[in-house]
Amino acid sequence: MLFALALGAITTGIGFRNSIENAAHAQSAYTMGILEPSNQQKRLIAKLKVEKQGKYKLKATENVVYLNKKQVKDVPLQMVKFNNSLYNIKYVNQSIPALEKNSNEIMSLLPTSYSKHRLKVVGQNAFVGINTKNKALFLFRVKNITNDYALLQKLENTKNKDGVTVAEQLAANTSVNGSFSSFKQLKTIFGGFEFIGIFLGVAFLAMLASCLMFKILSGAFADVRRYQLLAKLGVRKRDLKWAIKKEIGILFVLPGALGVVHVMFGLKLFKALLNDPYYAIWIPFTIFGLLYFGYYAGMVLMYERIVLNKKRQSD
């Protein structure tokens, strides 16, 4: 039971960490949107591992934001499409009618001064005829937010041509405004769950270690005589060590196997919090397996020193 609790807690904790990246990408088709990017911002973007990008000109009146139809057709704006889980999404191109009907995702990437505007896509002539200044809008999506986190954080706090940072532009926007913004929010929430899971996992592992150590070492001194008799009967030291490995191995393997079975079934209880609790499950299993094996190796060495001690055998 302690093995299952330790492995389950660590697996769930790391599961929350894995969920952050995927959940953030599922919130928006774009990592960030920058209006009127400065040269410094462009240099930072060039260092990112960009998966998708689009450059658009927009014009804004009192309550409408206009985009050029030709640019939208050349580089279609995208949206998130969910399949059967949070980890199974894809980004699809939006048609112009669908974009005008449901433009919340794109509008949320713009500064809060446009929050009450509606989006409209017009032809080249109509766009040129609108008597307002052109604004450059740059949208992009990176492959991995975690890897580019430092650059994205710096980019968000760098001023554009208007002397305003992305963070300041979106400060009052309560809606989703890009997957990077979602990533930071989710990191705050899930980071606590991750810490609790790993902390509990280590605590349960320490309890398991204490129980196994008491079980094994309490009987070790009683086993000295048994191994002395085997040595006197001519059993080689190599065979005695192999017998010790097998004896202790059984005490480790049995709770380990039962614990893994408990965890595989128990993770289903976390589907309410983790859309796919089995995602990348090999990572926590591998880490825990290495720790568990290291503890097993240490116990074997301690047991051997007690029962195969030459001084005790001579006595």
C-alpha contacts under 8 A as a table, 3 or more apart, distances in Angstrom:
res1	aa1	res2	aa2	distance
1	M	4	A	5.09
1	M	5	L	6.16
1	M	255	P	7.51
1	M	259	G	6.40
2	L	5	L	5.01
2	L	6	A	6.02
2	L	204	F	5.92
2	L	205	L	7.10
2	L	207	M	7.23
2	L	208	L	5.68
2	L	259	G	7.86
3	F	6	A	5.17
3	F	7	L	6.04
3	F	204	F	7.33
3	F	205	L	6.81
3	F	208	L	6.53
3	F	255	P	6.52
3	F	256	G	6.33
3	F	259	G	5.31
4	A	7	L	5.26
4	A	8	G	5.67
4	A	256	G	7.78
4	A	258	L	7.58
4	A	259	G	4.00
4	A	260	V	6.38
4	A	262	H	6.00
4	A	263	V	5.79
5	L	8	G	5.09
5	L	9	A	5.94
5	L	201	G	6.92
5	L	204	F	6.43
5	L	259	G	7.80
5	L	263	V	7.87
6	A	9	A	5.32
6	A	10	I	6.32
6	A	200	L	6.88
6	A	201	G	4.06
6	A	202	V	6.62
6	A	203	A	7.39
6	A	204	F	4.77
6	A	205	L	5.33
7	L	10	I	5.30
7	L	11	T	5.95
7	L	201	G	6.28
7	L	259	G	7.57
7	L	260	V	7.67
7	L	263	V	7.11
7	L	284	P	7.77
7	L	285	F	7.39
7	L	288	F	6.69
8	G	11	T	5.09
8	G	12	T	6.00
8	G	201	G	7.28
8	G	263	V	5.44
8	G	266	G	7.73
8	G	267	L	7.39
9	A	12	T	5.20
9	A	13	G	6.05
9	A	197	G	4.68
9	A	198	I	6.22
9	A	200	L	6.04
9	A	201	G	4.76
10	I	13	G	5.03
10	I	14	I	6.17
10	I	197	G	5.37
10	I	198	I	4.69
10	I	199	F	7.88
10	I	200	L	7.43
10	I	201	G	4.86
10	I	202	V	7.68
10	I	284	P	6.51
10	I	288	F	7.93
11	T	14	I	5.33
11	T	15	G	5.90
11	T	197	G	7.70
11	T	281	I	6.96
11	T	284	P	5.15
11	T	285	F	7.15
12	T	15	G	4.73
12	T	16	F	6.29
12	T	194	E	7.45
12	T	197	G	6.13
12	T	267	L	7.68
12	T	277	P	7.28
13	G	16	F	5.33
13	G	17	R	6.70
13	G	193	F	6.24
13	G	194	E	3.96
13	G	195	F	6.64
13	G	196	I	6.96
13	G	197	G	4.12
13	G	198	I	5.45
14	I	17	R	4.94
14	I	18	N	6.27
14	I	194	E	6.04
14	I	197	G	7.64
14	I	198	I	7.46
14	I	284	P	6.68
15	G	18	N	5.07
15	G	19	S	6.15
15	G	194	E	7.71
15	G	274	L	7.40
15	G	277	P	6.30
15	G	278	Y	7.86
15	G	279	Y	7.18
15	G	280	A	7.83
15	G	281	I	7.65
16	F	19	S	5.04
16	F	20	I	6.65
16	F	190	F	5.74
16	F	191	G	7.50
16	F	193	F	6.74
16	F	194	E	5.66
16	F	274	L	7.02
17	R	20	I	5.60
17	R	21	E	7.83
17	R	187	K	7.95
17	R	190	F	6.74
17	R	191	G	6.90
17	R	194	E	6.15
18	N	21	E	6.30
18	N	22	N	7.13
18	N	279	Y	7.78
18	N	280	A	7.78
19	S	22	N	5.34
19	S	23	A	5.72
19	S	274	L	7.08
20	I	23	A	5.28
20	I	24	A	6.03
20	I	183	F	6.36
20	I	186	L	5.92
20	I	187	K	6.22
20	I	190	F	7.07
21	E	24	A	5.26
21	E	25	H	6.35
21	E	144	N	7.59
21	E	145	I	6.79
21	E	146	T	7.04
21	E	183	F	6.62
22	N	25	H	5.25
22	N	26	A	6.31
22	N	86	L	7.07
22	N	87	Y	6.17
23	A	26	A	5.09
23	A	27	Q	6.64
23	A	86	L	6.57
23	A	87	Y	7.74
23	A	183	F	7.75
23	A	186	L	7.95
24	A	27	Q	5.35
24	A	28	S	7.41
24	A	179	S	4.95
24	A	180	F	6.99
24	A	182	S	5.29
24	A	183	F	4.89
24	A	186	L	7.33
25	H	28	S	6.01
25	H	29	A	6.90
25	H	30	Y	7.98
25	H	31	T	7.68
25	H	179	S	5.40
26	A	29	A	7.33
26	A	80	V	6.46
26	A	82	F	7.96
26	A	86	L	6.76
26	A	89	I	6.90
26	A	179	S	7.54
27	Q	80	V	7.42
27	Q	176	V	7.01
27	Q	178	G	7.19
27	Q	179	S	5.83
27	Q	182	S	6.91
28	S	31	T	7.05
28	S	79	M	6.86
28	S	80	V	6.22
28	S	105	E	6.85
28	S	176	V	7.47
28	S	177	N	7.60
28	S	178	G	5.39
28	S	179	S	5.29
29	A	78	Q	6.08
29	A	79	M	5.14
29	A	80	V	5.44
29	A	91	Y	6.29
29	A	141	R	6.95
29	A	178	G	7.47
29	A	179	S	7.38
30	Y	33	G	7.24
30	Y	52	K	7.99
30	Y	139	L	6.43
30	Y	140	F	5.41
30	Y	141	R	4.57
30	Y	142	V	7.96
30	Y	178	G	5.53
30	Y	179	S	6.21
31	T	139	L	7.71
31	T	140	F	5.92
31	T	141	R	4.54
31	T	142	V	6.37
31	T	178	G	4.82
31	T	179	S	4.50
31	T	180	F	5.16
31	T	181	S	7.92
32	M	109	L	6.82
32	M	139	L	6.09
32	M	140	F	6.02
32	M	141	R	6.93
32	M	177	N	7.32
32	M	178	G	4.94
32	M	179	S	6.84
32	M	180	F	6.45
32	M	181	S	7.94
33	G	109	L	5.16
33	G	110	L	6.74
33	G	137	L	7.03
33	G	138	F	5.72
33	G	139	L	4.51
33	G	140	F	6.74
33	G	178	G	7.14
34	I	37	P	5.79
34	I	109	L	7.72
34	I	110	L	7.48
34	I	137	L	5.85
34	I	138	F	5.24
34	I	139	L	6.54
34	I	160	N	7.87
34	I	166	V	6.57
35	L	110	L	7.04
35	L	111	P	7.84
35	L	135	K	6.98
35	L	136	A	5.81
35	L	137	L	4.58
35	L	138	F	6.40
35	L	160	N	7.36
36	E	135	K	6.17
36	E	136	A	4.92
36	E	137	L	6.11
36	E	138	F	7.72
36	E	160	N	5.91
36	E	161	K	5.64
36	E	162	D	7.06
37	P	41	Q	5.84
37	P	42	K	6.53
37	P	136	A	7.39
37	P	137	L	7.61
37	P	138	F	7.22
37	P	160	N	4.84
37	P	161	K	6.06
38	S	41	Q	5.13
38	S	42	K	6.26
38	S	159	K	7.08
38	S	160	N	4.56
38	S	161	K	4.91
39	N	42	K	4.99
39	N	43	R	6.27
40	Q	43	R	5.16
40	Q	44	L	6.40
40	Q	158	T	7.65
41	Q	44	L	5.08
41	Q	45	I	6.18
41	Q	155	L	6.08
41	Q	158	T	6.66
41	Q	159	K	7.67
41	Q	160	N	7.03
42	K	45	I	5.05
42	K	46	A	6.22
43	R	46	A	5.13
43	R	47	K	6.79
44	L	47	K	5.34
44	L	48	L	6.92
44	L	151	L	6.84
44	L	155	L	6.46
45	I	48	L	5.25
45	I	50	V	7.93
45	I	155	L	7.67
46	A	49	K	7.96
47	K	151	L	7.98
48	L	142	V	6.93
48	L	148	D	6.47
48	L	151	L	7.28
49	K	142	V	5.59
49	K	143	K	6.19
49	K	144	N	7.74
49	K	148	D	7.57
50	V	53	Q	7.05
50	V	140	F	6.73
50	V	141	R	5.79
50	V	142	V	4.27
50	V	143	K	6.19
51	E	140	F	7.50
51	E	141	R	5.60
51	E	142	V	5.12
51	E	143	K	5.45
52	K	140	F	5.48
52	K	141	R	5.10
52	K	142	V	7.01
53	Q	138	F	7.38
53	Q	139	L	5.53
53	Q	140	F	4.04
53	Q	141	R	6.32
54	G	75	V	6.29
54	G	77	L	7.83
54	G	138	F	5.90
54	G	139	L	5.25
54	G	140	F	6.37
55	K	136	A	7.18
55	K	137	L	5.85
55	K	138	F	4.70
55	K	139	L	6.50
56	Y	67	L	7.32
56	Y	68	N	7.60
56	Y	71	Q	6.40
56	Y	72	V	7.60
56	Y	136	A	5.92
56	Y	137	L	5.11
56	Y	138	F	6.44
57	K	67	L	6.39
57	K	68	N	6.75
57	K	134	N	6.20
57	K	135	K	5.54
57	K	136	A	4.75
57	K	137	L	5.99
58	L	65	V	6.73
58	L	66	Y	5.46
58	L	67	L	4.89
58	L	68	N	7.03
58	L	134	N	5.81
58	L	135	K	5.19
58	L	136	A	6.43
58	L	137	L	6.99
59	K	65	V	5.82
59	K	66	Y	5.13
59	K	67	L	6.83
59	K	127	F	7.83
59	K	130	I	7.45
59	K	132	T	6.17
59	K	133	K	6.29
59	K	134	N	5.34
59	K	135	K	6.18
60	A	63	N	7.39
60	A	64	V	5.74
60	A	65	V	4.39
60	A	66	Y	6.06
60	A	132	T	6.82
60	A	133	K	7.94
61	T	64	V	5.33
61	T	65	V	6.50
61	T	132	T	7.11
62	E	117	H	7.70
63	N	114	Y	7.80
63	N	116	K	6.73
63	N	117	H	4.46
63	N	118	R	6.48
64	V	117	H	4.90
64	V	118	R	4.94
64	V	119	L	5.89
64	V	120	K	6.90
65	V	114	Y	7.75
65	V	117	H	6.26
65	V	118	R	6.07
65	V	119	L	4.90
65	V	120	K	6.16
66	Y	119	L	6.06
66	Y	120	K	4.96
66	Y	121	V	5.62
66	Y	122	V	6.77
66	Y	127	F	7.25
67	L	71	Q	7.86
67	L	72	V	7.42
67	L	119	L	7.67
67	L	120	K	6.37
67	L	121	V	4.76
67	L	122	V	6.31
67	L	127	F	7.38
68	N	71	Q	5.51
68	N	72	V	6.43
68	N	121	V	5.92
68	N	122	V	5.60
68	N	123	G	5.97
68	N	124	Q	6.10
68	N	127	F	6.11
69	K	72	V	5.09
69	K	73	K	6.11
69	K	121	V	5.44
69	K	122	V	5.27
69	K	123	G	5.10
69	K	124	Q	6.81
70	K	73	K	5.13
70	K	74	D	6.12
70	K	123	G	6.90
70	K	124	Q	6.91
71	Q	74	D	5.06
71	Q	75	V	6.08
71	Q	76	P	7.80
72	V	75	V	5.27
72	V	76	P	4.92
72	V	77	L	6.55
72	V	96	I	7.85
73	K	76	P	5.32
76	P	93	N	5.64
76	P	94	Q	6.50
76	P	95	S	7.67
77	L	93	N	5.74
77	L	94	Q	5.76
78	Q	91	Y	6.06
78	Q	92	V	5.30
78	Q	93	N	4.35
78	Q	94	Q	5.43
79	M	91	Y	5.53
79	M	92	V	5.61
79	M	93	N	6.51
79	M	94	Q	6.59
79	M	105	E	7.61
80	V	89	I	6.84
80	V	90	K	6.03
80	V	91	Y	4.80
80	V	92	V	6.52
81	K	89	I	5.69
81	K	90	K	5.38
81	K	91	Y	5.91
81	K	92	V	6.62
82	F	85	S	6.82
82	F	86	L	6.96
82	F	88	N	6.61
82	F	89	I	4.67
82	F	90	K	6.72
83	N	86	L	7.79
83	N	88	N	5.66
83	N	89	I	5.70
83	N	90	K	7.89
84	N	88	N	6.31
85	S	88	N	5.16
85	S	89	I	7.29
85	S	275	N	6.55
85	S	276	D	7.35
86	L	89	I	6.48
86	L	275	N	6.04
86	L	276	D	7.51
87	Y	275	N	7.70
87	Y	276	D	7.23
94	Q	98	A	6.25
94	Q	99	L	5.89
95	S	98	A	5.26
95	S	99	L	6.01
96	I	99	L	4.95
96	I	100	E	6.20
96	I	121	V	7.05
97	P	100	E	5.27
97	P	101	K	6.17
98	A	101	K	5.05
98	A	102	N	6.02
98	A	103	S	8.00
99	L	102	N	5.32
99	L	103	S	5.28
100	E	103	S	5.67
100	E	118	R	7.97
100	E	119	L	5.78
100	E	120	K	5.79
100	E	121	V	7.14
102	N	105	E	7.83
103	S	106	I	5.50
103	S	107	M	5.99
103	S	118	R	7.68
103	S	119	L	6.49
104	N	107	M	5.13
104	N	108	S	5.95
105	E	108	S	5.34
105	E	109	L	7.00
105	E	176	V	7.37
105	E	177	N	7.43
106	I	109	L	5.49
106	I	110	L	7.30
107	M	110	L	5.36
107	M	114	Y	7.37
107	M	115	S	6.89
107	M	119	L	7.53
108	S	111	P	7.59
108	S	112	T	7.87
108	S	115	S	7.16
108	S	173	N	7.47
108	S	175	S	6.52
108	S	176	V	6.34
108	S	177	N	4.92
108	S	178	G	7.68
109	L	170	L	7.87
109	L	177	N	4.87
109	L	178	G	6.22
110	L	114	Y	6.53
110	L	115	S	7.67
110	L	169	Q	7.61
110	L	170	L	7.48
110	L	177	N	7.96
111	P	114	Y	5.90
111	P	115	S	7.24
111	P	166	V	7.94
111	P	169	Q	4.57
111	P	170	L	5.42
111	P	173	N	7.94
112	T	115	S	4.96
112	T	169	Q	6.20
112	T	170	L	5.76
112	T	171	A	7.72
112	T	172	A	6.43
112	T	173	N	5.78
113	S	116	K	7.62
114	Y	117	H	5.19
115	S	173	N	7.87
122	V	126	A	6.08
122	V	127	F	6.01
123	G	126	A	5.42
123	G	127	F	6.00
124	Q	127	F	5.08
124	Q	128	V	6.19
125	N	128	V	5.24
125	N	129	G	6.17
126	A	129	G	5.03
126	A	130	I	6.58
127	F	130	I	5.55
128	V	131	N	7.73
142	V	145	I	6.39
142	V	148	D	7.84
144	N	147	N	5.61
144	N	148	D	6.54
145	I	148	D	5.16
145	I	149	Y	5.50
145	I	152	L	7.98
145	I	180	F	6.91
145	I	183	F	7.79
146	T	149	Y	5.07
147	N	150	A	7.89
148	D	151	L	5.48
148	D	152	L	6.09
149	Y	152	L	5.12
149	Y	153	Q	6.04
150	A	153	Q	5.16
150	A	154	K	6.26
151	L	154	K	5.07
151	L	155	L	6.00
152	L	155	L	4.88
152	L	156	E	6.02
152	L	180	F	7.66
153	Q	156	E	5.18
153	Q	157	N	6.51
154	K	157	N	5.28
154	K	158	T	6.27
155	L	158	T	5.15
155	L	166	V	7.88
156	E	165	T	6.27
156	E	166	V	4.98
156	E	167	A	5.64
157	N	165	T	5.33
157	N	166	V	6.42
157	N	167	A	6.14
158	T	164	V	7.85
158	T	165	T	5.32
158	T	166	V	7.33
159	K	162	D	7.42
159	K	163	G	5.02
159	K	164	V	4.80
159	K	165	T	4.22
159	K	166	V	7.29
160	N	163	G	5.25
160	N	164	V	5.52
160	N	165	T	6.03
160	N	166	V	7.80
161	K	164	V	7.46
164	V	168	E	6.38
164	V	169	Q	6.76
165	T	168	E	5.17
165	T	169	Q	6.25
166	V	169	Q	4.98
166	V	170	L	6.30
167	A	170	L	5.41
167	A	171	A	5.75
168	E	171	A	5.01
169	Q	172	A	7.81
170	L	173	N	5.10
170	L	177	N	7.41
173	N	176	V	7.89
173	N	177	N	7.52
176	V	179	S	7.75
176	V	181	S	7.34
176	V	182	S	6.67
177	N	181	S	6.17
177	N	182	S	7.39
178	G	181	S	5.60
178	G	182	S	6.55
179	S	182	S	4.91
179	S	183	F	5.90
180	F	183	F	4.87
180	F	184	K	6.42
181	S	184	K	5.38
181	S	185	Q	6.53
182	S	185	Q	5.13
182	S	186	L	6.05
183	F	186	L	5.16
183	F	187	K	5.92
184	K	187	K	5.05
184	K	188	T	6.41
185	Q	188	T	5.34
185	Q	189	I	6.58
186	L	189	I	5.07
186	L	190	F	5.76
186	L	191	G	7.73
187	K	190	F	5.32
187	K	191	G	5.19
188	T	191	G	5.32
188	T	192	G	6.89
189	I	192	G	6.00
189	I	193	F	7.20
190	F	193	F	5.02
190	F	194	E	6.06
191	G	194	E	5.02
191	G	195	F	6.27
192	G	195	F	5.19
192	G	196	I	6.23
193	F	196	I	5.12
193	F	197	G	6.06
194	E	197	G	5.17
194	E	198	I	6.23
195	F	198	I	5.31
195	F	199	F	5.90
196	I	199	F	5.08
196	I	200	L	6.01
197	G	200	L	5.29
197	G	201	G	6.05
198	I	201	G	4.90
198	I	202	V	6.18
199	F	202	V	5.28
199	F	203	A	6.20
200	L	203	A	4.91
200	L	204	F	6.05
201	G	204	F	5.24
201	G	205	L	6.04
202	V	205	L	4.96
202	V	206	A	6.14
203	A	206	A	5.14
203	A	207	M	6.39
204	F	207	M	4.98
204	F	208	L	6.12
205	L	208	L	4.94
205	L	209	A	6.05
206	A	209	A	4.98
206	A	210	S	6.17
207	M	210	S	5.09
207	M	211	C	6.25
208	L	211	C	5.17
208	L	212	L	6.16
209	A	212	L	5.25
209	A	213	M	5.89
209	A	295	Y	7.70
210	S	213	M	5.11
210	S	214	F	6.10
211	C	214	F	5.23
211	C	215	K	6.12
212	L	215	K	4.96
212	L	216	I	5.99
212	L	251	L	7.89
213	M	216	I	5.26
213	M	217	L	5.73
213	M	218	S	7.89
213	M	299	M	7.36
214	F	217	L	5.47
214	F	218	S	5.54
215	K	218	S	5.65
215	K	219	G	6.83
216	I	219	G	5.68
216	I	220	A	6.25
216	I	248	I	7.59
216	I	303	Y	7.78
217	L	220	A	4.76
217	L	221	F	7.29
217	L	303	Y	6.88
218	S	221	F	6.91
218	S	222	A	7.90
219	G	222	A	5.27
219	G	223	D	6.32
220	A	223	D	5.05
220	A	224	V	6.57
220	A	303	Y	6.47
220	A	306	I	6.77
220	A	307	V	6.51
221	F	224	V	5.31
221	F	306	I	6.87
221	F	307	V	6.79
222	A	225	R	6.70
222	A	226	R	7.81
223	D	226	R	5.10
223	D	227	Y	6.38
223	D	307	V	6.54
224	V	227	Y	5.34
224	V	228	Q	6.12
224	V	306	I	7.23
224	V	307	V	4.47
224	V	308	L	7.25
224	V	312	R	7.98
224	V	313	Q	7.94
225	R	228	Q	4.89
225	R	229	L	6.26
225	R	307	V	7.97
226	R	229	L	5.32
226	R	230	L	6.48
227	Y	230	L	4.97
227	Y	231	A	6.12
227	Y	240	L	7.53
227	Y	307	V	6.57
227	Y	308	L	7.22
228	Q	231	A	5.09
228	Q	232	K	6.22
228	Q	307	V	7.96
228	Q	308	L	7.77
228	Q	313	Q	5.90
229	L	232	K	5.07
229	L	233	L	6.20
230	L	233	L	5.07
230	L	234	G	6.64
230	L	235	V	5.65
231	A	234	G	5.28
231	A	235	V	5.09
231	A	236	R	6.81
231	A	237	K	7.32
231	A	240	L	7.99
232	K	235	V	7.30
235	V	239	D	6.66
235	V	240	L	6.93
236	R	239	D	5.35
236	R	240	L	6.43
237	K	240	L	4.94
237	K	241	K	6.20
238	R	241	K	5.20
238	R	242	W	6.29
239	D	242	W	4.96
239	D	243	A	6.15
240	L	243	A	5.04
240	L	244	I	6.29
241	K	244	I	5.05
241	K	245	K	6.27
241	K	304	E	7.08
242	W	245	K	5.07
242	W	246	K	6.31
243	A	246	K	5.15
243	A	247	E	6.06
244	I	247	E	5.06
244	I	248	I	6.10
244	I	300	V	7.01
244	I	303	Y	7.78
244	I	304	E	7.31
245	K	248	I	5.43
245	K	249	G	5.68
245	K	300	V	6.30
246	K	249	G	4.85
246	K	250	I	6.23
247	E	250	I	5.58
247	E	251	L	7.01
248	I	251	L	5.20
248	I	252	F	6.54
248	I	296	Y	7.77
248	I	299	M	7.96
248	I	300	V	6.92
249	G	252	F	5.07
249	G	253	V	5.85
249	G	296	Y	7.43
250	I	253	V	5.11
250	I	254	L	6.00
251	L	254	L	6.00
251	L	255	P	7.11
252	F	255	P	5.99
252	F	256	G	6.10
252	F	296	Y	7.16
253	V	256	G	4.91
253	V	257	A	5.94
254	L	257	A	5.33
254	L	258	L	6.30
255	P	258	L	5.17
255	P	259	G	5.78
256	G	259	G	5.01
256	G	260	V	6.20
257	A	260	V	5.27
257	A	261	V	6.46
258	L	261	V	5.20
258	L	262	H	6.27
259	G	262	H	5.05
259	G	263	V	6.17
260	V	263	V	5.08
260	V	264	M	6.15
261	V	264	M	5.23
261	V	265	F	6.48
262	H	265	F	5.43
262	H	266	G	5.76
263	V	266	G	4.79
263	V	267	L	5.88
264	M	267	L	5.76
264	M	268	K	7.66
265	F	268	K	5.95
266	G	269	L	5.75
266	G	270	F	7.88
267	L	270	F	5.51
267	L	271	K	7.39
267	L	277	P	6.12
267	L	278	Y	7.40
268	K	271	K	5.56
268	K	277	P	7.08
269	L	272	A	7.24
270	F	273	L	5.39
270	F	274	L	5.72
270	F	277	P	6.55
271	K	274	L	4.88
271	K	275	N	5.33
271	K	276	D	6.50
271	K	277	P	6.29
272	A	275	N	6.77
274	L	277	P	5.25
276	D	279	Y	5.56
277	P	281	I	7.81
278	Y	281	I	5.22
280	A	283	I	6.00
281	I	284	P	6.01
281	I	285	F	6.40
282	W	285	F	5.03
282	W	286	T	5.81
283	I	286	T	5.26
283	I	287	I	6.29
284	P	287	I	5.07
284	P	288	F	5.93
285	F	288	F	5.20
285	F	289	G	5.81
286	T	289	G	4.96
286	T	290	L	6.18
287	I	290	L	5.32
287	I	291	L	6.41
288	F	291	L	5.09
288	F	292	Y	5.99
289	G	292	Y	5.02
289	G	293	F	5.99
290	L	293	F	5.11
290	L	294	G	6.05
291	L	294	G	5.09
291	L	295	Y	6.26
292	Y	295	Y	5.15
292	Y	296	Y	6.22
293	F	296	Y	4.89
293	F	297	A	6.14
294	G	297	A	5.11
294	G	298	G	6.23
295	Y	298	G	5.06
295	Y	299	M	6.21
296	Y	299	M	5.14
296	Y	300	V	6.26
297	A	300	V	5.17
297	A	301	L	6.41
298	G	301	L	5.25
298	G	302	M	6.30
299	M	302	M	5.09
299	M	303	Y	6.04
300	V	303	Y	5.14
300	V	304	E	6.07
301	L	304	E	5.14
301	L	305	R	6.26
302	M	305	R	5.27
302	M	306	I	6.54
303	Y	306	I	5.25
303	Y	307	V	6.26
304	E	307	V	5.39
304	E	308	L	5.39
304	E	309	N	7.50
305	R	308	L	5.62
305	R	309	N	5.48
306	I	309	N	5.60
308	L	312	R	7.83
308	L	313	Q	7.29
309	N	312	R	5.44
309	N	313	Q	6.35
310	K	313	Q	5.00
310	K	314	S	6.13
311	K	314	S	5.18
311	K	315	D	6.29
312	R	315	D	5.05
